[in-house]
């Protein structure tokens, strides 16, 4: 259901009175991500909640309706030389598949830009929400230096619609870097890990340090060997060139320097683009996995045999990234047993694995129980005592296999 803004509250109140389960949604482009919803459930989309409510370029803040596509917000900001320092979601294409800002926050998935700009929750300074009973509430404010009220922004980031429907968001913006370059190094895992460790401890401040496996490198027309894609930005051409030179001198591996346009094409590949660096047409993967390990153990993960058949893009600084199956039928089929083994390895390396998409019948829980499960369930009971919102999609609480 895609109610108009004037109809939304009454619709939610009706669902509450009927005791009906419902799933908050943005544009509905990624409803199949995460665990399946349990039982009959009405999808309530924010697609009609669209547009910029307030934009203060001088204060570097913007307030948008939750259903506004991220690509549309970036375009508006770009005319003022600003941007939201977040990655587009995996599967990004022009149009509805680009995803809404509200959906991006609800899933809380940060990409490589987290290296320099932190995660999406760190860009959020205020939000408006609607509870399961139709009551509206607001948290935070519309200025960067804001400490008013409870920090519901971080609580709702990554909540997967289980606590309430996000209807409006206020985010901080940043000046768009006028100059960008990327430097690509390809070689063995040990050499790449050494370069990454040096870079993370150096005085350089790259925008991103993305570690690709050989399968993903091959989609860019390169040899099927791992690579580091290091994104740099500056306001001064000489400073940018000096950073490039410093990286070239530091590593014995051959360096490939990319301009901003080529970098954008490569990043499209890391968002699931297929068919080479000149296209961002996304395919639907059988498997889409969110991986996280302790950053100092990333080298071990990238050499794991259980990554066979997966394209992998990890952020070297945070140890977070994605793995997915591509369109190449010559790759070995990824099995549920392989993903389970990979999940165990991630846990051993101080991290976790979330199953965002899986083949029909695979039956794996999207996530396992978090150590804080009792606290998570207590918070859920306060926001949604009747359990009407996104049944089965409470992050940190594993679904029983019998319900899958």
N, C-alpha and C positions, 0 to 999 in steps of 0.2 A: 504494500500500500504506500502511495506517495501523496500524503495529504498536503493541502495548501497550509501555509503558516497559520492562517486563522482557524483551521480545522484540527490542527495537531493536538492541542491540549484536550479538546473534547473527545477525540478519538482515544487518547491514552486513558482518560477517565473512564470511558466505556469499557475498554479492555480490563481495567482494574476492577470495575464493578462486576464484570462477567467472570473474573478469575481466570482470564485467558492468558496463556503464555505469549510473549512477543519478543522479537529480536530487533534491537536498535541497529540501524544500518545507515551508511552514507549514501553512495551512489549504487550500491549493490554489486560492484564489480569484483568483489573478492569474498562473497558469501560462503564459498566452499573452503576457505582457509580455516585451519584450526579444527577443533573437535566438532562432530556433527551435533546439531541441536537435538535434544531429547524430546520426543513426542511432537504433537501438532503445535505449530508456532506461527504466529503472524509476523511477517517482516514489515517493519515500519521504517520507511526510507526518509532521509533528510534531503532528498534531491530537490525539493521545492524551496528549501531554506538555503538560498543562494545569494551571493553578492557581498560586496564590501560595505560594512556598516559605518566604519570610521577609519580614516587613514591620516596619521600625523607624521609626515616625512621628517619634520624637525625633531620630533621626539623618538623617531625610529620605532613606532608601534603601528600595528594594524589590527582592526577588529573585523572579523569575517563571520558570516553564517556558516554553520558546520558543513553544509552540503556543497560549498564552493569548491570546485576542482582546484587542486594544487597548482596545476599548470596555469590556470586563469589568474590566481593570486600572484604567481611569479611574474607573469606578463605585466600586470598592473604595477607591481613594484619596480620592474625593470625600466619603466618609463621615467622613474624618479632616481634611477641609478642605485636601487636597493634590491635586496632579495631575502628570502627565508633560507637560512643556512641549514637546510635539511635535504636528504636524498629523496628523489622520487621513489615510490614503492616499486618492488619487483613486478615485472610485467607492464611497466609504464609504456603507454602509447598516448598519442594525442586523443582527446575526447574523454569519454566516461571512464575508460580503463586507466586513465592517469590517477584516478582516486581522488577522494575529497579530503580536505584538511581535517575534518572531524574523524574520518576513518583512519587517517594517518596517526592521529593522536590516540585513538581508541586501541590501536594495535601496538603503538609505542615502539615500532621497529626503526632503530637508527642505523644508518649506513656509514660509509667511509668518512663523510664530513664530520662525524663525531670526533675524529682525531684532533681537529682544531677548534670546532665550534660546539662540542658536547652534543647531547642527544636532543630529541624533539621536546622532551619534557623541560629542558633547560631554556627553550625558546618561548615557552608558554607562561604568560603572566596573569591570565585571567580567563575564566570560562563561565558560561551559563549552561545550566543543565535542567532536565526534567526528570523527576523521580517516577517510579513505577505507578504511583497514584495520581500523576499529572501535576503535582506541585512543582513549581519552578524555583530554582535557587541560583545564586551567583556567588562565585568565589574569586579571590584575587582582585585585580583592578585593571586599569588601563594605562598605568605608568610603569616604567622599568623598575624603579625603586619602590617596590610595594611589598608590605609585610602584613597586610590586613587579613584577618580571618584564618581559618584552617587551610592547610596546603592541599586542597582538593585537586589542584592541577596535577600533582604528581600521583595522587591516588587514582585518578581517572585515566592517566596515561598508561596504556597497556591493560586496561580493565576489560577489553573485549565486549563492551556493552552490557556487562553483568551488573553494573551499579546504577546506571541511569543513561539517559539519552543526552548526549552533548548537542546543544543547539547553537552555541555561539562561542567563539574563541578570540582572545586577544594575544597576539604574539609579538615578540621583539623582532625587528628587522636589522639588517646590517648593510653598510655600503657595498655595492658590487665591486669586487676587485677588478681594476681596469686591465690588468695583465695576468695571464695565466699560461703556464707551461707544465708539461709532465715529462718525467724521465722514466724510461722503462729499462729495467735490468733483468736479463734472463739467464738462468743457470741452475746450479745445484741448490738443494734446500739449505745446506750448511752455509754456502756463500750468501744466499739471500737472507738467512737468519742473522748472520754476522752484520750485514749491511743495515738490516732493520734495527738491531740492537744499538748500533752506533748512532743511527739517525735519531732514535728516540731519546738518546742521551745527549745529543748535540744541541747547539744553539739555534739550529734551523727549526722553523715551525711550519712544516708542510700542511696543506689542507687535508691530505689523506695519504695513507700508505696502504695500498691494497695488494694483497698477496693472492695471486691466481694460481690454480693448478694447471698442469699441462693441457688438460681437456679444454679448459676455457681459453687458454692461450691460442690453441689451434683454431678457435672460431674467429680470432683476429687475423688469421692468415700467417701465424708464426709457427715455429717448431713446437711440437707438443711437450714443452718443458715449462716448469714453474717460472713465474716472473713476479717482480715487484713493480707496481705502477705508483710512482710518487708524484702527487699533485702539488704544484707550487703556485703561489700568488703573491703579487706585489703591486705597489703603486709606482714603482720606479724600474725602468727597463734594465739599468745597469745592476741594480740589486738582484733582480731576477736572474740575470745572466751569471752573476757571481754565485748564486745558489746552485745553478746548473753545473757550473764549472767545479764547484766544491764536491758535488756528488760524483762527477766523472773522475775526479782525481782520487777520491776515496776508494772506489771499487776497481778491481781488476777486470770485472765483467764488462763486456761491451754495452754501451749506453745508446738508447734510441730516444731522441728528444721529439716530443709531440707538441704541436701548437694547440690552441684552445679548441678548434673545430675537431681535430683528430682525437683529442682527449674526450670530447663529448661523445663521439662515435664509439670509442672503446667503452666508455661508461654505460652506453646503451646496451652493449653486449652483456655487461655485468648486471643489467636489469632484466635479462632474459631475452634480449634481442636475438634474432636468428637471421642467418643468410649473409653474414659479413658485416664489416664495420660501417657500411653506408646505409644500414637499415635498422630500425628499432621495432620491427614487427615481432611481437611476442608470441611464442607458442605456449600451449598449455602443458606443463610438465606432469609426468606421472607422479614424480616425487618432488617436493619442495621442502627443504629442511632448513631450520634456523640453528646454527651451531654456535656454541660459545665455550671457550676454554680459557684458562689462565694465559695471558699473553706470552709469558716466558715458556709455555709448553706448545706454542703454536707450531714450531718446527716439527715436533713429533706427530701432531695431527696431520699436517700436510703431507707426510710420508706414509700415512696409514693405508694399508691395502684395502680397507673397507670403503675408501673413497672411489674405488674403481667404478666407472660408469657414470660418475657425477661431475658436473662442472662446479667448481668451488671458487668463491670470492670471499676472502677473509680480511678484516681490518687488522693490520699488524699491531696497532697500538692498543686496541680494546680486546682483541681475541674473539670478536663477534663477526659473523658473516652468514652467508647462504650457500647451500649446495642444492643442485637440481639436476634432473635428467634432461638431456637435450634431445634434438630430433635425429641424431646420428644413430641409425639402427645397427651399425657395426659395433657399438659399445656394448659391453656385457650388461645383461638385465640386472637391475637392482632389486634385491629381494627384501622381504620383511626381516628375515634373519640378519641380513647385512646391516640394515638400519638399526636393529637392536644392538648388534655388536658395536656399531658406531656410537650409539647412545651410551653404552657402557664405557667406551674409550673416553668420550667427552667427560663423563663423570669422574673417571680416573684422573683426567688432566685438569680437574678443578672446575669443570663447567657443566654444560647441559646440552640437550638437543630437543628442539621443538619440531614436531611434524606439522607443517602448514598445509601441505597437500599430500595425498597418498592414493594409490590405485584403489578402485572399488574392491572390497573384500579383504584389504590388507589388515584392518582391524587393530592398528596400533594406537595407543592413547597419544593424543597430541602432546601432552606434557605429563610429567610425573608429579606426585605430591611434593610440595615444597615443605621444608622444615617448619615454616610458619603457617601451615595449613589451618590450625585452630584459629589463629588471628584473622586469616583471610575469610574464613567462614563466619566469624563473629562480625566482621565489617559488612559482609554480604547481608547478614540477617538484619542489620540496622538500616541499610539502604533499601533492601527489598525483602521484607519479612515474609511475604507470600511466595517468594521464589518464582516470580513471573518473568523476570528478565533473563534472556539468553540461557535457558536451562541447559546445563551441561557444559557451559563455556566459562566457568570460573577459573581464571588463570591461577595455577598453583595447586589446583585440586584435580586429581586424575579421575577420568571417567572409569567406571567399572567396565571390564571387557564384556560383561554380559549385556551391557546396554548398547554396544557398538554393532 
